[in-house]
């Protein structure tokens, strides 16, 4: 039997690292693509050599992780990093099969005559398909303190769980979510649909954006719901027209039919597929373990395990319930499930229009999607009791009391009919001493504010709120470089 020679591996490495030739860089098409809003904090972490950690870039499939790595390599080259000091390798490439991380690294080191003290940048793409990658990567971080290691992977379940077990103190996680609505507008060259609101109104002081054409902005928000979470869909007309096929075959199916079964040894793939289909159709709805088990045909114990896998793989997010006193339930049998990207529902069940029955749930899903990269996501709950519900309740970490409340509506009716807000006003009255901002109600087109039952209520279109939320959260991320770090041992 013939074996792949080291010379063949070097030939492939030279192909994947064209900058080694001295007069080439990354692909010009990739170079011309706009950068993700998360690029600056990601690159800052790569540039920081004071921290001996590997960066683990995690996120769903097709959100631009490899592109962001390419942009980082491009910036390193622009900053006069020696081309031979940058090593990129995609571990999905067949020619590398059977080789360990250390073997591949050693081929690179010997080829360029590097020492263990050389200031090198090492990029391992799609690392999760390499057996026991986390053990070997930790060993490399310990053995080569002068090297900066970056690893990426889409099967985030394995990445997160395994890195926590074996990489304590050696890995920093950086989450790249699907495109936010602000990024979608930027990538689509539609930023003119949003402008600063410099008026002195109460609404503008808290939410300083408006749209010169709210209906056109809502049209783009609708496009965002249908396909806008994926950069490729924005730049390819063919993918936009076949977004359902693209998202289902290249994103959903590869995770459900390949990644999760191979990583966790799942035998009944159709069972997992049925569960995800049920959850996708019910995004934004409250579900129970009992009803899910009945609807999907999955046993409860298996169901709990599958939910953990789907959540760790960035396909869904569970949000837990509070009662009207803002207390958690000891047995969390009821919860809401949101897709991490509303476009996944459209891929499975068809595109929506502004009048679709599913719009309310998809708007909620889109708002939650803006929070995906933020540590504040775990502070979001919903409240439900016998006679009412509040869509989002933010709980303060220190006081464990509600800080602010949000009601999400794809309608202007709540502005005209105060009865639509009875539950929100009731909950706010019970917790008015701890609330730090006026109540917020999203609408379809109306921007306004008024006082109801002694509570200041602000009304803001969903599309403007989604833009503002994603803009603010990304800015906070950039300012703090809020990368979750494992505790040092």
N, C-alpha and C positions, 0 to 999 in steps of 0.2 A: 504494500500500500504506500502511495506517495504522500509525503508530508510537505506542508507549506514551509518554504525556506525562509530564513531570516532576510535574505535579499528581497524576496517578494514582499515581506512585511515592510521593509524600508521603502520600497517603491511605492507602496500604498500610503505610507506615512508622508512621503514627499508630495503625493497628490493631495492629501488632506491638509497639508501645511505649505501652501504655495509660496508663502513669504520667506521660506528658507532659501529660495533662489535669489533673494535680495532685491528684485525689481518688481515683485508682485505683492498684492495684499489680499484682502478678502474679496469675494465675488462682487463686482461692481453693482449688480442688481440688489444684493443685500445691503451694500454700503449706502445706496440711495434710499432705502426704506427708512421711514421715520422711526425714531427710537421710542420705546415704551417709556411711559412717565416714570417707571421704576428704575430706569437705567442709572441715573446719577447715584442713588444710594447703593445700588449693586456694585457699580464700579468703585465707589469710595471704599467699599469693603475689600475689594480685590487689591486696591492700592495700599491698604493698611497692613504693613508687614510686622507691626508690633504685636499682633494677635496671632498666635500659632494655632490656627484653626483652618479646617477645610470648609469652604462655603458649599452648602448643598442647596442648589437651586431647584425648587419643587413647584409643581403645578400641573393642571390638567394637560391633556394632549393638545397640540396645535395652538397654543397661546403665545408662542414666540420665544421659548427658552433658548433654543439653538441660535436663533437670530440675535438674541441679546448677548449671548456668548461671543458671537461673531463681531458684534459692535464693540464689545469689550476688547477683543483682540485688535480690532482696527484702531481703537483709541490708544492702546499700549504702543502700537507701532508709530502712531502719530506723536506720541510722547517720547520717541527715540529709544524705546526698548529694543534691544538687539533681536532681530528676527529669529535667530537660532535659540533664543531664550524662551520662546513660546512654543508649547507642545499641545496640540489638539488631537484628540482621538475619539471617534464614535465607536462605542463598544458593541453596537449592532452590526458593524461591518463583518461579514463572514470570515475574512482573512485572519481576523484576530481571535477566532474561536479557539478555546482551549488554553489561551495565554492568560497568565495572571497579571494584575496591575503592575506588580514589581518587574516582571519579565518585560512587559511592554515599555515601562519607564527605562529600564536598563538598556534596551535597544536604542532608545533615543539618546540617553546619556553617552553611551559608547560611540554612537554615530557622530556626535558633535563634541566629544571629548570634554564633557562637563564634569565638574567635581561636585561633591555633595554640598559644598559651600557656595556654589554659583546661585545668583538670584534669579530663579526660574519661575515661569508661570505654567502650570500643568492643568489642562482642561480635559476631564473625562465626561463624555456625553453619553446619556442613556446608561448610567452605571448600574441600574438595578438588575439588569439581566445577567450580571456577573455574580456567580455564586460566592456568598460570604464577602461581598464587596466591602461591607462596613468594617470588618476585622482588618482587611488588608489596607484599606484607606487610612484607618487610624494608625496602623504600623508605619505607613509612609510619612504621615504627618509627624510622628515621633522621630523617625529616622532622618528626615530631611527638613530641619527647621528653617532653612533658607529658601525653601520652595513654597510657592503659594498654590494650593490645590483648590480647584473648583470642580464640582461634580453636578450633573443634571440628571433628572429622571422624571418620567411621566407617571409611573405607577407609584403615586405618592404614598399609598398605604405601606408598601414594603420599605420605602425610603424612611418615612417617619418612624415606624415601629422599630426597624432594625437599627437605625442610627441612635435611637434612644437607648437601646440595649447595649450597644457596643462602642458608641462613639462619645460617651460622656466627656465633656471638656475639650473635645477635639473638633466638633462640628458646629457650624452656625447655619441655621435654616433661613432661607430667603424664599418667600412664597410669591410666585408670579401668577396672579389670577387672570381670568379672561379679561378682554378689553373692558374698561369702564366706559360709561357713557361719554364722559369728557374726552377720553382718548378716541372713542369712535368718531366724535365730531371733528377732532383734530385730524385723524387719519383720512376722513372723508372731505376735508376742506370745507366744513360747514360751520366753522367757528363764528361766522357773522350772524348766525341765528341766536347767539347769546351775546349780551353786552352788559357792562356794569350799570347798576342802578345807583346813581349818586344823589337821589332825592333824600329828604330828611324824614321820610315816613318810618313808622315803627317797623314795617315789613322790610324796607330796604336796609335799615340799620342791622337787622339780624340776618337777612338773606339778600345780599347786595347784587343780585343779578335779575335781569328781565330779558324778554325776547321781543324784538321788533315785529316778529311774525310767529305767534304762538302756534298757529295751525301748521305752518311749515316745520317748526321744531317738533311738534307732535308726530308729523309724518316720519321724521328721522328717528324719533323715539320708537316708533312702530317698526321701522327697519332694524333698529338695534335689537328689539325683542325677537325678531324673526331670524336674523343671521349675524348681528353686529358684534357678538362676543369674540369672533375669530378674525385676526388680521387678514388672513388669506382671502376671506369672503369679501372684504372691502376692496382689495386690489384685483380681484378676478371676477369679471362679469359672468363667466361660465359657472363659477362656484356660487355666486349670488342666485343665479337662476336655478341651480340644482343644489341649493343649500341643504335641503333635507337629506339628499343622498350623501353629500360630502360629510355632514355632521354625523349621520347615522353610521355610515360604513367606516369612516376613517377615525372617528373619535369614540362614539358610544360602543360600537361593536368590538373594536380592538381592546377596549378596557374590559368589557363584560365577557367577551368570548376568548380573549387571549391573556391579558395582563393578570386579572384577578384569579382566574382558574390556575394559571401556571404558578403564581406566587403563593397561593393558599391551598392548592390541591383540591379545589372545588370540583366535585364530580358531576353534579347536576347543573349544567350550564343553563338549561332552559328554565329551571326553577329560579335562578338568579335573574335571568332576563325577564321573567314574568313579574318578579317583585319590582325591578327597576321601572318597567313599563307602567305598573300600577302607581308607583310613586310619582313618576313624571306626569301622568295624567292628573294627579291630585296635588301638584305643586301649589303651595300656599294654603292648603287645606289642613284642618286638624284631623289626625288619624290616631287610632289606638292599635296596640299590638294585637289585640284579639281580632279586630276587624281586618287588619292587614293580613293576619294569618288565614282568616277565612277567605278573603278576596283573592289573595295571591296563591293560596294553596301551600304555603310554606309553614313548617312547624315553628312554634314560637321560639324555641331555643336556637334553631338555625336562623330564624328571622333576626334575632338580636345580633348574631354574628355577622350576617350579611349587611345589616345597617351600619355596623362599625366599619366594614370593608368599604362600602360605598361612600361613606363620609370621609374616611381617610384618603380615598382615591379622588377626592374633590369632585364627586358627582352630585352629592346631596349635602345639605346642611340641616340638622335637626335643631329646632328652637323649642324651648321648654315653657311650660305653662305656669302662671301665677294665679292666685285667687284675687278677689277684689281688695284684699288687705295686703296685696303684694307679697304674699307668702308662697314659697315653693311647696309642691306636693311631695310627700315622703316617697310615695310610689309613683314614679313618673310613667304612667301607662298611656297618657295622652300627650301628644306633642304635634307640632307642625313640621312638615317637611318641605324644604325648598330646593329646587334644582340650583346648582351653583351658576348656571347660565340658562336664561330663559329660552335661548335658541334651541336647546335640546328638546324642549316640548314641541316646538314647531317642526323640528326634524322628524319626530315620531308621529305627530298627529295633524300636520299641515299648518301652513302659515295662518296667522290671525290678522284680522283687520280691526279698525277702531271700534266696531260694533260687536265684536265677538264676545260670546258669553264668558270666555276664559280671560278676558282682558284684566279684570280686577285681580285675579290670582297672579297673572303674569307681571303686572305692575309691582305687586308685593315682591315677587321673585326678583325682579330687576333691581329694586331698592336694596334688598338683602345682598345681591351680587356686588354692589358697590363696596360693601363692608368686608369682602372676603379676605383681603390681605391684612386687615386691621385686628390688633389684639382686642379692640373694643367689641368685636363681634360676640364674644362670650358674655357680654353684659346685656345683650338684647333678649327680651322675653316677650311673650304676649300674655294678656290677662283675659280670663274667661270665668264667668260665674253664671248662676241660674238665669239672670235677666240681662246679661250684657257681655261685651267683649271690647278690648282695646288692642289694636293691631301690634303696636310696638311700645314696650315699656323699657326704658334704660335704667338699670339698677347701678347705683354708685358702689364702687368696690369697698370703700371705707365704711359707709353707713349702712349698706345693704338696703337702702331706701330708693324709691323712684326719683330720678333727676329730671327726666323729661318724657313726654308722651307724644305719640304720633299716630294719627289715623289716616290710612291710605285709601283714597277713593278715585276711581276713574270716572268721575262725574262732577258736575257743578251743582248738583242738587243739594248737597249738605250746606252750601252757602245760603241757599234760598229757603231751606227747610231745617230749622234748628232741631227738630225732633230726630233727625238722622244722627245727631251727636249726643244723645242722652247718655249713652254708656260712657263716652269719653268724659263728659262733664261730671257725671257721678263719681267716676274713679278719681278725677282731678280734685274734686271737693274733699274726698277722703285723704288725699295726700298733698294738699296744697302747701303745707309747711316745708316740704322737702323739694318741691319742684323749683327749678332755677331758671326756666325759660317759659315763655307763653306756649300754650298748646298749639300744635301744628296739625293742620288738616290739608292733605294734598287734594288737588282738583284736576279737572281736565284742562281748563283754560283760565280760570279766575285767579287773580292776585288781589288780596284784600286783607283787612283785619277788622275785628269788632269785638265787643265785650259781651259775653254770655254768662249769666249766673255768676257774675263777679270774676270770671276768668277771661283773660285776653286770649283770643283765638286768631291765629294767622292762617290764611289760605294761600296756597302756592301750587302752581301746576306741577304735576309729577315730573315732567321732562326737565323743568328748571331745577327742581329739588334734586333729581338724580345727577344733573351736571354739577350742581353746587356741592353735593355730598362727596362725589368722587374727586372733585378738585381739592376740597379741603382735606380729605383723608390722604390723598397722595402727597399733598404739601406737608402734612404732619409726618408722613413716612420719610420724606426727604430731609426734613429738619432733624428728626431724631435718629435717622437710619435704624428704624425700629425692626431690627432683625432678631428673632427669638434665638437666644443662645442657651445651650445646655449648661447646666451648673458645673463649675469646675470640681473635680473630685478632691 
